[in-house]
Amino acid sequence: MRWLIDGMNVIGSRPDGWWRDRDAAMLRLVDQLERWAAAEGEDVTVVFERRPSPPIRSTVVEIAHAPRPRADAADDELIRLLGQEPEPARVRVVTSDRWLADRAWALGASVEGTDTFRTRLEEV
């Protein structure tokens, strides 16, 4: 399964003070995604609305960002990436954004909510 993750949606699903340091929150999420993807053998791309600072590097998870930071920019980038997939039915999009979920379903992907996905991450 290929996973396209709405990064800030997943981060924002837990009120753990992430807003005080968004870059640290992005790094924590990538760390969780790396452990989960390695343990489960999953193909994961996380998309953020802006480039993390400092840049985050991973050999396990692809880290992407919207070309221009703005509200909902990651949603547009996720749809662009999904549109490039040769088999969208083999892709699962993780988001709590209804518009993004509807667009992903329309393109043939499956969708998982952020709460369910966070539980999945925490089990590793």
N, C-alpha and C positions, 0 to 999 in steps of 0.2 A: 504494500500500500504506500502510495505517495501522500504526504501530508503537507498542506499549505496552512501555516499558522498565522493568524492575526495577532501579532506579538503584544501590542498594547492592550488589546481586548483580554487576552489571557492574564496579563499582569494586573489589569484593573479589576479582575474578578475577585480579588481578595483585598480587603481594606487593611493592608499591613504596613501602611506608611510609604508605599512605593513612590508616591508623588513628591516626597522630599528629595529623592535622588533617582531620577528616571534612568540615568545611565547605569547606575548600580543595579536597578531593577531589571534592566535589559540583560545585563551580564548574568544575574542570578537565573533568569529564565533560560538563557542559552545553556548555562551549566546543567540545569534540570533536563532540558531537551537533549543534550549530549548523552547524559546518563541513560535516559529512557530510550533514545534511538539506538544506542549501542547495545543495550540489553535486549531490545525487541527486534533489532535488525530492520528498523524503519528508515525510510527515505524522507527527510524532513527539511523544509524550508520555512524559516520564520521571517516575516516581513514587518518592519517597523515603519513608522511615519517619517522618521528622519534617521540620518546616519548616527550610530552611537559614537560617543566621544569619551574616551579614546575608542578607536575602532575595535571591534570584537572579532577575534579570529577563531575558527573552528575547523577541524578536519572531519567532523562527524555531521554537523548541521550546516546547511547553507544559510547564510545571513544576508537578507536583502532589505532594501529600504526604498521608499518612494523617491522618484527623481527630484521632487520638490516638496519640502515639508509643508504640510497644511492639514487641516482637519479632514479626516476620511481619506487621506492620500494613500494610506496602506491598503484600503479597500480596493481602490482603483488598480493598484499594483498587483494585488492578489488576483483580480479578475483578468488582468493582462497576462499574468503567469499561467493561470488556468486555461486561458484561450490558446496558449502555445502547447498545451499538453496533447500528445497524439491520442491518448485514451483517457478523457476526463472521467469516465466511470471508474477508473482506478485511483482517483484522487479523492481525499477527504479534506475539506476545508474546516478549520476550527475558528469559530467566531460566535459572538453573541449579537452581532449586528444583523437585524432582519433583512435589510436591503441586500447585504452581501450574501446572506444565506439563500435568498430567493434567486439572485443572479447565479450563484454556484449551482443550485439545483437545475436552473434553466439550461446551464451548459453541460449538465450530465454528471456533475460531481455529487458526492454525498457530503453531509454537513454534520459536525458534532459541536455541541455547545461548549462554551468555555468551562463551565462548572464541571461537567462530565470529564472534560479533558484534564483539568487540574487534578481531579481525583485520580485519573490514570497516571499522571506524572508523579503524584505523591506516593503511589504504590511501589515505586522502584526504589 
